[in-house]
Amino acid sequence: MIEFKHPQFLLIGVFLGIWAVLFWKKSGKNLKEFLFYTVVTFLLVIMLSNPYMKKGIEKIYKTDTQVIVLIDHSLSMGVSDIKPSRLDMAVKKAIQLLEKLKKEKAGVVMFSDDTEIISYPEFVDEELIKKLKSLSLIPGGSTDILKAISVANFMLSSKGKIIVLLSDGGDENLYKVKELLKKSGAKLVFWAIATEKGGKVPKYNVISKINKQLINIAYETGGIFQKVSYDNLDVENVYRFILQISSKNIEFAFNLPKSIDLSPFIAVFILVLIFLRFALNRIVAIFTGFLLFFNLSYAGDLKGYIYYLTGNYQKAGIEFSEEKDIKSKYNAALSFFKAGMYDRALNILNSIKTEDFSIYKKVRYLTALSYIGKNDFEKAYTVAKELIQVYPSDKRIEKLYNFTKMVVNFGKKPEKKITIVQVKEKSQQKNKIAPKNVQRLNPW
């Protein structure tokens, strides 16, 4: 059944319909045009009323799981038993995991002997990923895992709690960590960023390697132990574990009525009506163009016609320019003129040489119009004078000539006409006229 979200618009449609009928009867407009605009208006009113069709109810569930990723940047993370360094690898693996956790709520904490909260548990977005990629960390300080776990536990408020620890697990006194995890119910994923053999800590004569005590704590609290790898296998294992915990903490959220919004379909139908009403001739031209498009020797010309008919004059000019015949050159110049690219149009027009007077007339007329477009009325007037001499009875050319002449002469002061008359001495004596009276008898 169809219903409306905003039925008040239907009343507006009724009033508009009554007014349209009364207006049509008084104006006596064309019945076809009246019906077309009435139908379009009626459909617009229905679209504004937001019609929709019910399709039942969808149950929406939510996952009540949060993940905190702890990244250790203590001094021991500068060991290079993992290339290029443990810290670089830890940040890289954290980013790879977070990119897969787009549908989970996750936060990030950096720690050594102190902690820094990068983000609280929220749905992972690109901003968090960019922030981690831009971090510039230098290994330093000791490894205070208890403090980091305490901060992570404070940030977690969901039913399912997961703490992903990317570290070598350098702390020795970890019994309080075990007690805290058991009390909070958080599951620890110990992602060991180290090797069993270990490596020498920079500036210290100490070997740092995987803390096996932390491995046992991870398993005892319902978590897992994952050794770092240079491929993505470790990321996949940690991700699968998080999904497994998340799937056990899914809760019903609410019922969402499902419906189909009919407004987009009505909008498309209106556009089709308008398109058919005003663009049918262009449809025929474009369809014909595509049918002939396989003839490659005319491909550029046909593309030009298609672009020209659809109003894309610059591209039309470019396509017409590909052809070397005079007609295509003229079409290219006309397209560039329509696009307002007068210099480019003039370059083409001035290069056209023809003995065909019909083409010559079009070329020179368009040349004059292009100069007018550039506000170069002097050159436009020169071309118009040339045309009026060849085609004195052409009304368009006559209008062009009169217009350019008026613009060029507008504001100019009329020049004084001076006639110089040379009178021979004998003639003066013969006619007995003094030189000072010659100017008075000048016919100008």
Phi, psi and omega per residue, in radians:
M1 nan 2.397 -3.115
I2 -1.545 2.289 3.079
E3 -2.224 2.928 -3.088
F4 -2.160 2.331 3.094
K5 -1.339 -0.555 -3.130
H6 -2.248 1.272 -3.071
P7 -1.170 -0.261 -3.118
Q8 -1.095 -0.435 3.118
F9 -1.183 -0.424 3.133
L10 -1.131 -0.625 3.097
L11 -1.120 -0.700 3.080
I12 -1.060 -0.690 3.121
G13 -1.084 -0.667 3.122
V14 -1.108 -0.816 3.133
F15 -1.101 -0.705 3.104
L16 -1.102 -0.676 3.128
G17 -1.118 -0.777 3.124
I18 -1.096 -0.769 -3.141
W19 -1.098 -0.698 -3.118
A20 -1.107 -0.730 3.136
V21 -1.119 -0.783 3.132
L22 -1.108 -0.732 -3.139
F23 -1.130 -0.689 -3.124
W24 -1.146 -0.717 -3.133
K25 -1.125 -0.636 -3.136
K26 -1.317 -0.685 -3.039
S27 -1.458 -0.448 -3.110
G28 1.156 0.574 3.140
K29 -1.196 2.893 3.114
N30 -1.033 2.289 -3.059
L31 -1.124 -0.673 -3.123
K32 -1.126 -0.786 3.124
E33 -1.119 -0.709 3.120
F34 -1.054 -0.797 -3.137
L35 -1.125 -0.684 -3.139
F36 -1.082 -0.907 -3.110
Y37 -1.170 -0.569 3.098
T38 -1.149 -0.777 3.132
V39 -1.105 -0.768 3.141
V40 -1.092 -0.762 3.122
T41 -1.100 -0.737 3.130
F42 -1.073 -0.750 3.130
L43 -1.173 -0.642 3.088
L44 -1.097 -0.712 3.118
V45 -1.107 -0.759 3.114
I46 -1.101 -0.712 -3.136
M47 -1.106 -0.722 3.117
L48 -1.146 -0.410 3.108
S49 -1.346 -0.064 3.119
N50 0.930 1.166 3.088
P51 -1.267 2.525 3.118
Y52 -2.587 2.772 -3.135
M53 -2.106 2.191 -3.113
K54 -1.241 2.497 3.131
K55 -2.264 0.286 3.136
G56 1.899 -2.794 -3.066
I57 -2.214 2.390 3.083
E58 -1.950 2.249 3.113
K59 -1.459 2.226 -3.114
I60 -1.826 2.253 3.126
Y61 -1.996 2.712 3.070
K62 -2.259 2.607 3.089
T63 -1.656 2.289 -3.116
D64 -1.816 1.085 -3.124
T65 -2.320 2.411 3.082
Q66 -2.238 2.574 -3.104
V67 -2.193 2.322 2.999
I68 -2.022 2.185 3.114
V69 -1.753 2.037 3.110
L70 -1.741 2.153 -3.133
I71 -1.978 2.039 -3.124
D72 -1.414 2.190 3.059
H73 -2.194 0.616 3.094
S74 -1.257 3.062 -3.060
L75 -1.059 -0.612 -3.113
S76 -1.180 -0.294 3.126
M77 -1.366 -0.027 3.046
G78 -1.531 -0.051 3.115
V79 -1.136 2.468 -3.035
S80 -1.811 0.455 3.028
D81 -1.221 -0.372 2.960
I82 -1.905 2.134 -3.050
K83 -1.506 2.501 -0.083
P84 -1.282 -0.497 3.000
S85 -2.806 2.850 3.140
R86 -1.058 -0.725 -3.088
L87 -1.150 -0.778 3.114
D88 -1.046 -0.729 3.140
M89 -1.191 -0.664 3.140
A90 -1.086 -0.791 3.132
V91 -1.136 -0.719 3.134
K92 -1.066 -0.804 -3.131
K93 -1.176 -0.634 3.117
A94 -1.101 -0.741 3.126
I95 -1.118 -0.768 3.135
Q96 -1.070 -0.701 3.127
L97 -1.181 -0.800 -3.108
L98 -1.119 -0.567 3.099
E99 -1.131 -0.429 3.105
K100 -1.561 -0.277 -3.081
L101 -1.698 0.688 -3.088
K102 -1.148 -0.430 -3.121
K103 -1.741 0.133 3.135
E104 -2.032 2.736 3.073
K105 -1.570 2.113 -3.072
A106 -2.419 2.555 3.048
G107 -2.200 2.903 -3.082
V108 -2.299 2.380 3.091
V109 -2.316 2.281 3.008
M110 -1.711 2.482 -3.123
F111 -2.638 2.701 2.897
S112 -2.527 -1.865 2.987
D113 -1.532 -0.077 3.031
D114 -2.395 2.914 -3.095
T115 -2.076 2.629 3.066
E116 -2.378 2.062 -3.137
I117 -1.424 2.052 3.109
I118 -1.478 -0.728 3.109
S119 -2.760 2.600 3.069
Y120 -1.501 2.885 -3.090
P121 -1.108 1.851 3.059
E122 -2.450 2.939 3.078
F123 -1.080 2.308 -3.038
V124 -1.165 2.277 3.090
D125 -2.208 3.089 -3.085
E126 -1.178 -0.486 -3.133
E127 -1.093 -0.733 3.121
L128 -1.124 -0.739 3.136
I129 -1.089 -0.785 3.125
K130 -1.085 -0.680 -3.130
K131 -1.106 -0.747 3.128
L132 -1.181 -0.661 3.138
K133 -1.178 -0.463 -3.114
S134 -1.569 -0.036 -3.112
L135 -1.171 2.408 3.061
S136 -2.100 1.718 -3.014
L137 -1.897 2.476 3.044
I138 -2.087 2.178 -3.137
P139 -1.005 2.358 3.129
G140 -3.051 2.648 3.121
G141 1.528 3.078 3.134
S142 -1.626 3.086 -3.076
T143 -1.833 1.767 3.130
D144 -1.788 1.452 -3.088
I145 -1.201 -0.655 -3.134
L146 -1.035 -0.773 3.136
K147 -1.132 -0.720 3.140
A148 -1.126 -0.763 3.126
I149 -1.124 -0.657 3.131
S150 -1.114 -0.774 3.109
V151 -1.105 -0.773 3.131
A152 -1.076 -0.736 3.141
N153 -1.117 -0.638 3.090
F154 -1.132 -0.608 -3.106
M155 -1.343 -0.389 -3.082
L156 -1.509 2.273 -3.126
S157 -2.327 0.164 -3.079
S158 -1.668 3.067 3.096
K159 -1.260 -0.799 3.084
G160 -1.664 2.068 -3.089
K161 -2.085 2.206 3.141
I162 -2.270 2.272 3.065
I163 -2.024 2.056 3.122
V164 -1.750 1.991 -3.080
L165 -1.831 1.946 3.061
L166 -1.725 1.766 -3.027
S167 -2.842 2.977 2.977
D168 -1.568 -0.111 3.118
G169 1.246 0.746 -2.976
G170 -1.155 -0.378 -3.130
D171 -1.100 2.597 3.107
E172 -1.773 -0.726 -3.108
N173 -1.560 1.637 -3.025
L174 -1.999 0.131 -3.088
Y175 -1.144 -0.571 3.106
K176 -1.205 -0.543 3.076
V177 -1.098 -0.766 3.138
K178 -1.092 -0.772 3.136
E179 -1.105 -0.740 -3.122
L180 -1.123 -0.733 -3.138
L181 -1.155 -0.724 3.136
K182 -1.164 -0.655 -3.126
K183 -1.211 -0.680 -3.094
S184 -1.461 -0.395 -3.097
G185 1.437 0.131 3.119
A186 -1.317 2.504 -3.140
K187 -1.752 2.287 -3.073
L188 -1.720 2.225 2.968
V189 -1.842 1.857 3.116
F190 -1.564 1.814 -3.125
W191 -1.709 1.683 -2.993
A192 -1.297 1.981 3.098
I193 -1.756 1.214 -3.125
A194 -2.990 2.995 3.062
T195 -1.921 2.850 3.117
E196 -1.164 -0.571 3.108
K197 -1.289 -0.624 3.093
G198 1.420 -2.952 -3.138
G199 -2.756 2.931 -3.076
K200 -1.404 2.301 3.110
V201 -1.255 2.313 -3.134
P202 -0.962 2.319 3.080
K203 1.259 0.015 3.129
Y204 -2.284 2.578 3.122
N205 -1.603 1.027 -3.075
V206 -2.297 2.428 3.089
I207 -1.711 2.199 3.114
S208 -1.901 2.248 3.110
K209 -2.520 -3.125 -3.072
I210 -1.059 2.293 3.099
N211 -1.466 1.862 -3.073
K212 -1.241 -0.394 3.097
Q213 -1.112 -0.641 -3.141
L214 -1.243 -0.489 3.071
I215 -1.094 -0.793 -3.138
N216 -1.116 -0.690 3.140
I217 -1.103 -0.691 -3.138
A218 -1.059 -0.812 -3.131
Y219 -1.195 -0.676 -3.096
E220 -1.198 -0.413 -3.137
T221 -1.729 0.229 3.088
G222 1.504 0.197 3.124
G223 -1.712 -2.768 -3.139
I224 -2.418 2.856 3.008
F225 -1.966 2.322 3.127
Q226 -2.348 2.150 3.098
K227 -1.491 2.453 -3.125
V228 -1.147 2.563 3.083
S229 -2.397 2.756 -3.106
Y230 -1.393 -0.214 3.030
D231 -1.708 -2.900 -3.106
N232 -1.706 0.181 -3.101
L233 -1.102 -0.696 3.133
D234 -1.150 -0.679 3.105
V235 -1.089 -0.755 -3.139
E236 -1.099 -0.720 -3.131
N237 -1.117 -0.797 3.129
V238 -1.134 -0.726 3.131
Y239 -1.084 -0.752 3.120
R240 -1.102 -0.679 3.114
F241 -1.109 -0.745 3.129
I242 -1.110 -0.739 3.111
L243 -1.112 -0.636 3.128
Q244 -1.099 -0.778 3.108
I245 -1.190 -0.709 -3.106
S246 -1.111 -0.673 -3.119
S247 -1.163 -0.392 3.124
K248 -1.472 -0.132 -3.078
N249 -2.118 0.659 3.098
I250 -1.567 2.296 -3.127
E251 -2.186 2.638 3.073
F252 -1.223 2.324 -3.113
A253 -1.808 -1.061 -3.133
F254 -2.919 2.940 3.055
N255 -1.630 2.253 3.137
L256 -1.939 2.001 3.088
P257 -1.100 2.236 3.125
K258 -1.619 2.384 -3.138
S259 -2.663 2.810 3.078
I260 -1.897 2.109 3.098
D261 -1.369 2.095 -3.086
L262 -1.542 -0.148 -3.096
S263 -1.020 -0.783 3.137
P264 -1.052 -0.646 -3.137
F265 -1.170 -0.702 3.103
I266 -1.139 -0.710 3.132
A267 -1.062 -0.749 3.122
V268 -1.117 -0.724 -3.140
F269 -1.095 -0.711 3.100
I270 -1.084 -0.773 3.132
L271 -1.094 -0.670 3.120
V272 -1.125 -0.740 3.114
L273 -1.054 -0.814 -3.141
I274 -1.125 -0.706 -3.136
F275 -1.099 -0.787 3.138
L276 -1.173 -0.560 -3.103
R277 -1.243 -0.713 -3.004
F278 -1.906 -0.213 -3.010
A279 -2.181 0.346 -3.098
L280 -1.110 -0.696 3.131
N281 -1.145 -0.609 3.099
R282 -1.222 -0.607 3.104
I283 -1.040 -0.782 -3.141
V284 -1.081 -0.750 -3.121
A285 -1.128 -0.768 -3.121
I286 -1.171 -0.738 3.136
F287 -1.079 -0.750 3.093
T288 -1.087 -0.716 3.120
G289 -1.045 -0.744 -3.139
F290 -1.199 -0.599 3.103
L291 -1.111 -0.636 -3.121
L292 -1.606 0.010 -3.007
F293 -1.154 -0.389 -3.093
F294 -1.256 -0.275 3.050
N295 -1.367 1.723 -2.954
L296 -1.137 -0.462 -3.111
S297 -1.194 -0.344 3.122
Y298 -1.956 0.212 -3.031
A299 -1.039 -0.836 -3.111
G300 -1.101 -0.713 3.141
D301 -1.098 -0.771 -3.106
L302 -1.211 -0.686 3.055
K303 -1.051 -0.693 3.112
G304 -1.047 -0.776 3.120
Y305 -1.092 -0.705 -3.137
I306 -1.105 -0.822 3.123
Y307 -1.120 -0.682 -3.118
Y308 -1.144 -0.766 -3.116
L309 -1.155 -0.512 -3.138
T310 -1.621 0.096 3.034
G311 1.508 0.122 3.127
N312 -1.653 1.369 -2.935
Y313 -1.219 -0.620 -3.120
Q314 -1.112 -0.821 3.121
K315 -1.154 -0.602 3.093
A316 -1.073 -0.769 3.123
G317 -1.069 -0.708 3.133
I318 -1.108 -0.764 -3.128
E319 -1.171 -0.758 3.114
F320 -1.095 -0.567 -3.119
S321 -1.138 -0.370 -3.141
E322 -1.166 -0.484 3.138
E323 -1.543 2.608 -3.028
K324 -1.808 -0.091 -3.132
D325 -1.319 2.801 -3.020
I326 -1.118 -0.703 -3.104
K327 -1.091 -0.756 3.132
S328 -1.165 -0.658 3.092
K329 -1.076 -0.748 3.118
Y330 -1.109 -0.742 3.114
N331 -1.085 -0.635 3.096
A332 -1.128 -0.795 3.129
A333 -1.091 -0.726 3.121
L334 -1.101 -0.695 3.127
S335 -1.138 -0.780 3.124
F336 -1.145 -0.613 3.076
F337 -1.086 -0.779 3.116
K338 -1.096 -0.567 3.141
A339 -1.398 -0.071 -3.126
G340 1.430 0.219 -3.135
M341 -1.696 1.285 -2.959
Y342 -1.191 -0.659 3.139
D343 -1.090 -0.742 -3.132
R344 -1.170 -0.658 3.102
A345 -1.109 -0.751 -3.121
L346 -1.153 -0.648 3.102
N347 -1.016 -0.728 -3.136
I348 -1.277 -0.774 -3.096
L349 -1.085 -0.716 -3.132
N350 -1.231 -0.279 3.135
S351 -1.593 -0.140 -3.095
I352 -1.443 2.137 3.089
K353 -2.074 2.129 -3.096
T354 -2.619 2.658 3.042
E355 -1.815 -0.019 3.102
D356 -1.396 1.994 -3.036
F357 -1.162 -0.533 3.135
S358 -1.183 -0.710 3.090
I359 -1.246 -0.702 3.134
Y360 -1.008 -0.721 3.139
K361 -1.081 -0.827 3.140
K362 -1.099 -0.759 -3.093
V363 -1.091 -0.842 -3.087
R364 -1.227 -0.615 3.103
Y365 -1.120 -0.770 3.115
L366 -1.178 -0.568 3.076
T367 -1.069 -0.779 3.121
A368 -1.093 -0.757 3.131
L369 -1.108 -0.640 3.126
S370 -1.146 -0.700 3.084
Y371 -1.128 -0.650 3.072
I372 -1.102 -0.718 3.093
G373 -1.034 -0.554 3.098
K374 -1.516 0.025 -3.077
N375 1.120 0.437 3.077
D376 -1.737 1.359 -3.021
F377 -1.278 -0.434 3.118
E378 -1.075 -0.863 -3.137
K379 -1.202 -0.619 3.097
A380 -1.090 -0.698 3.128
Y381 -1.145 -0.688 3.126
T382 -1.065 -0.760 3.134
V383 -1.191 -0.687 -3.140
A384 -1.108 -0.705 3.083
K385 -1.076 -0.694 3.107
E386 -1.092 -0.723 -3.106
L387 -1.250 -0.702 -3.084
I388 -1.150 -0.456 3.103
Q389 -1.265 -0.580 -3.121
V390 -1.507 -0.641 -3.080
Y391 -2.188 1.224 -3.056
P392 -1.186 -0.375 -3.080
S393 -1.708 -0.018 -3.135
D394 -1.347 2.084 -3.054
K395 -1.134 -0.706 -3.135
R396 -1.115 -0.785 -3.139
I397 -1.153 -0.631 3.100
E398 -1.102 -0.752 3.098
K399 -1.105 -0.740 3.121
L400 -1.066 -0.773 -3.120
Y401 -1.114 -0.835 -3.120
N402 -1.101 -0.670 -3.130
F403 -1.156 -0.871 -3.112
T404 -1.147 -0.638 3.105
K405 -1.111 -0.744 -3.138
M406 -1.101 -0.765 -3.117
V407 -1.152 -0.755 -3.110
V408 -1.142 -0.715 -3.092
N409 -1.492 -0.116 -3.096
F410 -1.134 2.195 3.087
G411 1.512 -0.148 3.122
K412 -1.389 2.431 3.083
K413 -1.408 2.372 3.128
P414 -1.128 2.382 -3.098
E415 -1.363 2.450 3.083
K416 -1.264 2.296 -3.122
K417 -1.560 2.150 -3.116
I418 -2.091 2.216 3.127
T419 -1.902 2.169 3.131
I420 -1.698 2.111 -3.114
V421 -2.039 2.153 3.077
Q422 -1.723 2.143 -3.088
V423 -2.019 2.159 3.130
K424 -1.277 2.647 -3.039
E425 -1.095 -0.640 -3.112
K426 -1.186 -0.655 3.136
S427 -1.123 -0.656 -3.141
Q428 -1.119 -0.743 -3.138
Q429 -1.204 -0.601 -3.108
K430 -1.190 -0.782 -3.095
N431 -1.571 -0.179 3.110
K432 0.970 0.860 3.098
I433 -2.084 2.289 3.140
A434 -1.306 2.590 3.136
P435 -1.002 -0.554 -3.066
K436 -1.216 -0.259 3.133
N437 -1.647 -0.023 -3.117
V438 -1.141 -0.759 -3.100
Q439 -1.081 -0.596 -3.109
R440 -1.156 -0.589 -3.114
L441 -1.561 0.046 3.139
N442 -1.130 2.175 -3.093
P443 -1.116 -0.413 3.107
W444 -1.337 nan nan
